[in-house]
Amino acid sequence: MAEKKNVKLFLELFFGTILIHWLVVILSYWLLGKDGNIFVDFYNKFTETGDTPHYMYIAENWYASSGEKANLIVFYPLFPLLMKIVGFLVRDYFVAGVLISNVCMGISGYYMYRLAKEELGASKAMDSFIIYALYPFGAFMVLVFTEGLSMMLVIMCLYYIRKKKWAVAGILGLLASLSKSQGIALLVPAVYEAIIYMKNKKKFDIKTLSVFLIPCGTFMYLLINKLVLGDFLAFAKYESEAPWYNTSNWIADNISQQFGMGMTNYTLALEIYWIQIFLYFALIILLFYGLKKKVPASLIAFGGAHIFLSFLHGWLISGPRYMMGCVTMYIVYAVIDNKYVKGIIALLFGLLAVFYTVGLWQGQAIM
């Protein structure tokens, strides 16, 4: 009976996550007054959007060792590798990417609920699930971007870290750090939980060493850099050049840069600059609020590490998308006491989700 109930819950949350995101995509399409075949338009539009062509190229050809495509080494390999595998079955890399993104997104919604339930109980867990599903840049999890995959791996890893399933958490963390640079932030809560676990047991447990699988994903990525381009840090060279122009700078300098650009370009300020500046300070406040409300220290630590790594990007044009991975905010949202504040935030998230997805359909600089 309990097993049937768990399967039912999984299916409800899995398909609920997918449905909410697709409703935003479809509503945004209708608001633009389009009357064509949405799925044909979706295919034609989003095969050429943002990073999608790059992932499709890597899936088909792997990384290039020379020429103009050599700069695609900046993209982490797990997502295009999965696209390659699924592409053998569906014979279309875009369709493969969409399938992977949506399946992973559905699983991530289920584990978002489970993680929150472990910490807060069933009622507040649903609040975490809803705000996660309404995140304003969640449409990227529908598309051929690595977000759906990385969100699934990060949330699952955090769940199994909290459950003290060290080997499972280590493998999931390895995969997360092989899918996105911020995945290595999972090492912080993993090591913290392992230390507290052994302190409480008053003895060393060799199983906890599994958490050091997490950075192995990053090392594997660096090894690919070496094998393909002869340099472990080849990605850094290409990131600093056109079209990425991305180096690591101190966070204060990056925030200042974004503020300055927002003051000179009001259209992009609304689409990129203001929202990520706001998110930075809002999330820092949320972390302190989470500490006050006794959200587990390991989750707070993960949030801090994720924000730190994300805002080191010197050309910070995808900050709002990066912040989707700050899982801590969905947990902290659920512990807000004032239901009216929570309702306003949820409504704002939903409206912004539609607003930014409309921008994606229009080809605006939503990154």
C-alpha positions as CSV (number, residue, x, y, z in Angstrom):
1,M,0.0,0.0,0.0
2,A,2.8,2.4,1.0
3,E,4.6,1.5,-2.2
4,K,1.6,2.3,-4.4
5,K,1.2,5.6,-2.6
6,N,4.8,6.5,-3.2
7,V,4.4,5.6,-6.9
8,K,1.3,7.8,-7.1
9,L,3.1,10.7,-5.4
10,F,6.0,10.4,-7.8
11,L,3.8,10.4,-10.9
12,E,1.8,13.4,-9.6
13,L,4.9,15.5,-8.9
14,F,6.7,14.3,-12.0
15,F,4.0,15.2,-14.4
16,G,2.9,18.2,-12.3
17,T,6.4,19.7,-12.7
18,I,6.4,19.2,-16.4
19,L,2.8,20.4,-16.8
20,I,3.4,23.7,-14.9
21,H,6.4,24.5,-17.0
22,W,4.7,23.7,-20.3
23,L,1.6,25.7,-19.3
24,V,3.9,28.7,-18.9
25,V,5.5,28.0,-22.4
26,I,2.1,27.6,-24.0
27,L,0.5,30.6,-22.3
28,S,3.5,32.8,-23.3
29,Y,3.0,31.6,-26.9
30,W,-0.7,32.6,-26.9
31,L,0.0,36.0,-25.3
32,L,2.1,36.8,-28.3
33,G,-1.0,36.3,-30.5
34,K,0.5,33.4,-32.4
35,D,-1.9,31.0,-34.1
36,G,0.4,28.4,-35.7
37,N,1.3,24.9,-34.6
38,I,3.0,25.6,-31.3
39,F,5.1,22.4,-31.5
40,V,6.4,23.2,-35.0
41,D,7.1,26.8,-33.9
42,F,8.8,25.5,-30.7
43,Y,11.1,23.3,-32.8
44,N,11.9,26.0,-35.3
45,K,12.5,28.7,-32.7
46,F,14.4,26.9,-30.0
47,T,16.8,24.9,-32.2
48,E,18.6,28.2,-32.7
49,T,18.3,29.7,-29.2
50,G,21.2,30.4,-26.9
51,D,23.4,27.4,-26.1
52,T,21.2,24.9,-27.9
53,P,23.1,24.8,-31.2
54,H,26.4,24.3,-29.2
55,Y,25.0,21.3,-27.3
56,M,23.7,19.8,-30.5
57,Y,27.1,20.2,-32.2
58,I,28.9,18.6,-29.3
59,A,26.4,15.7,-29.2
60,E,26.9,15.1,-32.9
61,N,30.6,15.7,-33.3
62,W,32.1,15.8,-29.7
63,Y,34.6,18.6,-28.9
64,A,36.7,20.0,-31.7
65,S,40.5,20.0,-31.2
66,S,41.0,23.0,-33.5
67,G,39.1,25.7,-35.5
68,E,36.3,28.0,-34.5
69,K,34.3,25.2,-32.8
70,A,37.2,24.5,-30.4
71,N,35.7,27.2,-28.1
72,L,32.8,24.9,-27.3
73,I,35.0,23.2,-24.8
74,V,33.5,25.7,-22.3
75,F,30.4,23.5,-22.1
76,Y,30.4,20.6,-19.7
77,P,30.1,17.2,-21.3
78,L,27.4,15.2,-19.5
79,F,24.3,16.7,-21.1
80,P,25.6,16.4,-24.8
81,L,26.8,12.9,-24.0
82,L,23.2,11.9,-22.9
83,M,21.9,13.7,-26.1
84,K,24.2,11.5,-28.1
85,I,22.8,8.3,-26.5
86,V,19.2,9.3,-26.8
87,G,19.8,10.7,-30.3
88,F,20.6,7.2,-31.5
89,L,17.0,6.3,-30.6
90,V,15.0,9.4,-31.7
91,R,17.3,10.4,-34.7
92,D,17.1,14.1,-33.8
93,Y,19.5,15.8,-31.3
94,F,17.0,18.6,-30.5
95,V,14.2,16.1,-29.7
96,A,16.7,14.1,-27.6
97,G,17.7,17.2,-25.6
98,V,14.1,18.2,-25.0
99,L,13.3,14.7,-23.8
100,I,16.2,14.6,-21.4
101,S,15.5,18.0,-20.1
102,N,11.8,17.3,-19.4
103,V,12.3,13.9,-17.9
104,C,15.0,15.2,-15.6
105,M,12.9,18.3,-14.7
106,G,10.0,16.0,-13.7
107,I,12.3,13.9,-11.5
108,S,13.8,17.1,-10.0
109,G,10.3,18.3,-8.9
110,Y,9.7,15.0,-7.1
111,Y,13.0,15.2,-5.3
112,M,12.5,18.9,-4.5
113,Y,9.3,17.8,-2.6
114,R,11.1,14.9,-0.9
115,L,14.0,17.1,0.2
116,A,11.7,19.7,1.6
117,K,9.5,17.1,3.3
118,E,12.5,15.6,5.1
119,E,13.3,19.1,6.5
120,L,9.9,20.7,6.9
121,G,7.1,18.2,6.7
122,A,4.5,17.6,3.9
123,S,2.6,20.9,4.0
124,K,5.6,23.1,3.7
125,A,7.2,20.7,1.2
126,M,4.4,21.5,-1.2
127,D,5.2,25.2,-0.8
128,S,8.9,24.5,-1.8
129,F,7.7,22.4,-4.8
130,I,5.3,25.2,-6.0
131,I,7.9,28.0,-5.8
132,Y,10.5,25.8,-7.5
133,A,8.0,25.0,-10.3
134,L,7.3,28.7,-10.7
135,Y,10.9,30.0,-10.8
136,P,10.9,32.8,-13.4
137,F,13.6,31.2,-15.6
138,G,12.3,27.7,-15.3
139,A,11.6,27.6,-19.1
140,F,15.3,26.7,-19.6
141,M,14.5,23.3,-18.1
142,V,12.1,22.7,-20.9
143,L,14.7,23.6,-23.6
144,V,17.9,22.0,-24.8
145,F,20.0,23.5,-21.9
146,T,21.7,21.6,-19.2
147,E,19.5,23.1,-16.5
148,G,16.9,20.3,-16.2
149,L,19.7,17.7,-15.9
150,S,21.8,19.6,-13.4
151,M,18.8,20.6,-11.2
152,M,17.8,16.9,-10.9
153,L,21.3,15.9,-10.0
154,V,21.9,18.7,-7.5
155,I,18.5,18.2,-5.7
156,M,18.9,14.4,-5.6
157,C,22.5,14.8,-4.3
158,L,21.4,17.2,-1.5
159,Y,18.6,14.8,-0.6
160,Y,21.0,11.8,-0.3
161,I,23.5,13.9,1.6
162,R,20.9,14.6,4.2
163,K,19.9,10.9,4.3
164,K,23.6,10.0,4.9
165,K,23.6,7.8,1.8
166,W,27.3,8.7,1.1
167,A,28.0,6.5,-2.0
168,V,24.8,7.6,-3.8
169,A,25.4,11.2,-2.9
170,G,29.0,11.0,-4.2
171,I,28.0,9.5,-7.5
172,L,25.2,12.1,-8.0
173,G,27.6,14.9,-7.1
174,L,30.2,13.6,-9.5
175,L,27.6,13.7,-12.3
176,A,26.4,17.1,-11.2
177,S,29.9,18.5,-11.4
178,L,30.3,16.9,-14.8
179,S,27.1,18.7,-16.0
180,K,27.7,22.3,-14.7
181,S,30.5,24.2,-13.0
182,Q,28.5,24.9,-9.9
183,G,28.0,21.2,-9.3
184,I,31.3,21.2,-7.3
185,A,29.5,23.4,-4.7
186,L,27.9,20.2,-3.5
187,L,31.2,19.2,-1.9
188,V,30.6,21.9,0.8
189,P,27.4,20.4,2.3
190,A,28.7,16.9,1.8
191,V,31.9,17.4,3.8
192,Y,30.0,19.3,6.5
193,E,27.4,16.6,6.9
194,A,30.1,13.8,6.9
195,I,32.0,15.6,9.6
196,I,28.9,16.1,11.8
197,Y,27.9,12.5,11.2
198,M,31.3,11.1,12.4
199,K,31.4,13.6,15.3
200,N,28.0,12.3,16.5
201,K,29.1,8.7,16.0
202,K,32.5,9.5,17.6
203,K,34.4,7.4,15.1
204,F,35.7,7.6,11.6
205,D,33.5,6.0,8.9
206,I,35.3,5.2,5.7
207,K,32.0,5.3,3.8
208,T,31.9,9.1,4.2
209,L,35.0,9.3,1.8
210,S,32.5,8.7,-1.0
211,V,31.7,12.4,-0.9
212,F,35.1,13.1,-2.5
213,L,33.7,11.6,-5.7
214,I,32.0,15.0,-6.1
215,P,35.0,16.9,-7.4
216,C,35.9,14.0,-9.7
217,G,33.4,15.2,-12.2
218,T,35.3,18.5,-12.4
219,F,38.6,16.6,-12.7
220,M,37.1,14.5,-15.5
221,Y,36.1,17.7,-17.4
222,L,39.6,19.1,-17.0
223,L,41.0,15.8,-18.3
224,I,38.8,16.2,-21.4
225,N,40.3,19.6,-21.9
226,K,43.8,18.1,-21.7
227,L,43.0,15.2,-24.1
228,V,41.2,17.4,-26.7
229,L,43.2,20.6,-26.6
230,G,46.4,19.7,-24.7
231,D,45.7,21.9,-21.7
232,F,43.8,21.1,-18.5
233,L,42.6,24.8,-18.4
234,A,41.9,25.3,-22.1
235,F,38.3,26.2,-21.2
236,A,39.5,29.3,-19.3
237,K,41.4,30.5,-22.3
238,Y,38.4,30.2,-24.6
239,E,36.0,31.6,-22.0
240,S,38.0,34.8,-21.8
241,E,37.7,35.3,-25.6
242,A,34.8,36.1,-28.0
243,P,32.0,35.3,-27.9
244,W,32.1,34.4,-24.1
245,Y,34.3,37.2,-22.7
246,N,34.1,35.5,-19.3
247,T,36.8,35.7,-16.7
248,S,36.6,35.2,-12.9
249,N,36.5,38.5,-11.0
250,W,35.7,39.5,-7.5
251,I,32.0,39.5,-6.8
252,A,31.8,43.2,-5.9
253,D,33.4,44.1,-9.2
254,N,30.9,42.0,-11.1
255,I,27.9,43.5,-9.3
256,S,29.3,47.0,-10.0
257,Q,29.8,46.1,-13.7
258,Q,26.2,44.9,-14.0
259,F,24.9,48.0,-12.2
260,G,26.8,50.3,-14.6
261,M,25.5,48.5,-17.7
262,G,22.0,48.5,-16.3
263,M,22.2,52.3,-16.0
264,T,23.1,52.7,-19.7
265,N,20.8,50.0,-21.2
266,Y,17.4,50.0,-19.7
267,T,16.0,47.3,-21.9
268,L,18.7,44.8,-21.0
269,A,18.6,46.1,-17.4
270,L,15.1,44.6,-17.1
271,E,16.0,41.4,-19.0
272,I,19.4,40.7,-17.3
273,Y,21.1,43.2,-15.1
274,W,18.6,44.4,-12.5
275,I,17.1,40.9,-11.9
276,Q,20.5,39.3,-11.1
277,I,21.6,42.2,-8.9
278,F,18.3,41.9,-7.0
279,L,18.6,38.1,-6.8
280,Y,22.1,38.3,-5.3
281,F,21.1,40.5,-2.4
282,A,17.7,38.8,-2.0
283,L,19.4,35.4,-1.7
284,I,22.0,36.6,0.8
285,I,19.1,37.9,3.0
286,L,17.3,34.6,2.5
287,L,20.3,32.7,3.7
288,F,20.5,34.7,6.9
289,Y,16.7,34.3,7.4
290,G,17.2,30.5,6.8
291,L,19.8,30.4,9.6
292,K,17.4,32.2,11.9
293,K,14.6,29.7,11.1
294,K,17.0,26.8,11.7
295,V,17.2,25.5,8.1
296,P,19.9,22.9,8.2
297,A,23.4,24.4,8.1
298,S,24.5,22.2,5.2
299,L,21.8,23.6,3.0
300,I,22.7,27.1,4.0
301,A,26.3,26.3,3.2
302,F,25.4,25.0,-0.2
303,G,23.4,28.1,-1.0
304,G,26.4,30.3,-0.1
305,A,28.8,28.2,-2.1
306,H,26.5,28.2,-5.1
307,I,26.0,32.0,-5.0
308,F,29.7,32.5,-4.6
309,L,30.7,30.4,-7.5
310,S,28.0,31.8,-9.8
311,F,28.7,35.5,-9.1
312,L,32.5,35.1,-9.8
313,H,31.6,35.1,-13.5
314,G,33.2,38.2,-14.9
315,W,30.6,38.5,-17.8
316,L,27.5,37.8,-15.7
317,I,24.8,37.6,-18.3
318,S,23.1,34.4,-17.1
319,G,23.0,35.1,-13.4
320,P,19.2,34.5,-13.0
321,R,19.5,31.2,-14.8
322,Y,22.4,30.2,-12.6
323,M,20.5,31.1,-9.5
324,M,17.8,28.6,-10.3
325,G,20.3,26.1,-8.9
326,C,20.4,27.7,-5.5
327,V,18.1,25.0,-4.1
328,T,18.3,26.6,-0.6
329,M,16.0,29.4,-1.6
330,Y,13.1,27.0,-2.2
331,I,13.5,25.5,1.3
332,V,13.8,28.9,3.0
333,Y,10.7,30.2,1.1
334,A,8.7,27.4,2.7
335,V,9.6,28.5,6.3
336,I,8.5,32.1,5.8
337,D,5.8,32.6,8.4
338,N,3.6,35.3,6.7
339,K,1.3,33.5,4.3
340,Y,0.5,36.8,2.5
341,V,4.2,37.4,1.8
342,K,4.5,33.9,0.5
343,G,1.5,34.4,-1.7
344,I,2.8,37.6,-3.2
345,I,6.2,36.0,-3.9
346,A,4.5,33.0,-5.6
347,L,2.3,35.3,-7.7
348,L,5.3,37.4,-8.7
349,F,7.3,34.3,-9.6
350,G,4.4,33.1,-11.8
351,L,4.0,36.5,-13.6
352,L,7.7,36.8,-14.1
353,A,7.9,33.3,-15.4
354,V,5.4,34.2,-18.2
355,F,7.1,37.5,-18.8
356,Y,10.5,36.0,-19.3
357,T,9.2,33.1,-21.3
358,V,7.5,35.6,-23.6
359,G,10.9,37.2,-24.0
360,L,12.4,33.8,-25.0
361,W,9.7,33.4,-27.7
362,Q,10.5,36.9,-29.0
363,G,14.3,36.2,-29.1
364,Q,15.1,38.8,-26.4
365,A,18.3,38.6,-24.4
366,I,17.0,36.2,-21.8
367,M,20.0,34.1,-20.9
